[in-house]
Amino acid sequence: MNRPRTTAAWLILGLGLSGAATAAEQDKTSSGKGEWVSLFDGKTLGGWEALPLNKQPSKWEVKDGVIEGSGAQSMLFSPRGDYKNLVFRAEVKINDKGNSGMYVRTAKKASFTDGYEIQVNATHTDYIRTGSLYTLVHLTKSVVPPDTWFTQQVEVEDINYRNKVVTRFRISVNDELLYEYLDHDRLFAEGHFAFQQHDPGSRVSIRKIEVKEIPAKAEAKKK
């Protein structure tokens, strides 16, 4: 991935800090949000669409109430593509040496780089681990071991920060807020949710996919 690291950003790393707020606490204090909506019925892909990257076979299937991705590089996209301000979470499991990612505001393209990616990776050769906001915030310590279910949550919202609209991220794993980050460049405005099948050695499992949309607020002029 070749997006430049944004330098104008606000980053608060919460790992290992006793005063860090949990995702549950953030959720309780957030106001004006909608209700949680499930995007997976536990039986079918229900409109989710897979796109291969290199015309090589990959597989997305539902087995025992779980979406499983395997095979060559591909992306699995949500039915809707107009998501913008929201809280998105899923229960995910990645195999040993495997790699995947959860995407927000991504275009439906055969690409790994057309949206914000929140990494899913415990032991892959790529040193960028679970919870990272790829190319923008890189965590290098594993927060969850491989072959273990965990909940990863991303809150993304355009906010007015010092009279400028920026995109704010709050990334949490298992209800622990890892960090808050401000993207002053606003790289992606809206799009699909997606999950990544990274390579033939990776096997990603996904269940309980949910979204809570955040009502639009008045915005400052983009500078």
Phi, psi and omega in degrees: 000139191235022175287137180291149176290128179287129182269328180275088186211156176248119184232125176239108179277126183258354183297124175079004180262123186295335183269005183292137177284149176274163178298324179298319179294319177299319182295320181293327184269348179283137183244159173073020181265158178279198181262157176292135178235130179280138179250009181215124184273359179081001183233322184224168175284342168050049177099346175296140186235132179263138175234121177284152180269326188232027179060022176257150186291132170230169184221129169238121184214160177255123180226121177053043177079014184230135171279129179238132177247135179207172177091207185287176184297132177197171177231142176247117188255145176292156179300316180273151179230024182241024179286139183226282181261123192189169166243126185235130180216155178206151170270126190227151173219135179236141181286166176299132183071008180271168184211138176203188178194153172254131184246145170231154180051045182251145176283150178278085181223156175282075187203151174263001193236013184254034176185176177281128178249130172255116192294147171232103188192118179258320189218013179294161179296337171292122186285352183278116194261173178314138179095344180291145171262099198304132183074352182246314178226118184247118173261135186248357176255137178290130179261344177220134179290163178293161178058034181228129177292139173210161177256123175249133184231138175233128171254124181230129185204136173279125183230162175270113180238110182054048177064027175222138178279125177230164177258117183262133176244139167232116184251129182229149172231126181051046176069011174254122178289117180278317181191166171239141185219139176249120175267100180288340180274345178050064189297324183224131188272319181195171178161201181275165156273155177203160173235146186255134165256108196279319185193166183299339178275358183258141174225113181252139178240139187221139175208165177049066178270124185221151177223144172233112182280146181254124180303144181297147177241165177296137183245148171284167177291137179290132182252000000 
